[in-house]
Amino acid sequence: MIGSVIWASLLLAGSIAAPAAAPVSVPVLTDDNVAQWRDTIRPTAAETRWQEIPWRPALWEGVVEAQKKEQPILVWAMNGHPLACT
């Protein structure tokens, strides 16, 4: 009971002391600004450079090629779905 009273007091104090958020203007998509939005959203060439890397789907294939070229290997490993949809 005492713990819940303390939490309620802290929440009340936090809500009173917190400044009001400034109103946020919501951008609107129109015929006039669609090109600007497209250019803002579309990835740049620098952001898609990773797609130019000749990735190898199998680790051993990469190991053999790296040994021939005497180059290091980047192993990209993960656990779970790439979009966190598990």
Residue pairs with C-beta under 8 A, 6 or more apart in sequence:
29 37
56 62
56 65
59 75
62 73
63 73
66 72
66 73
80 86
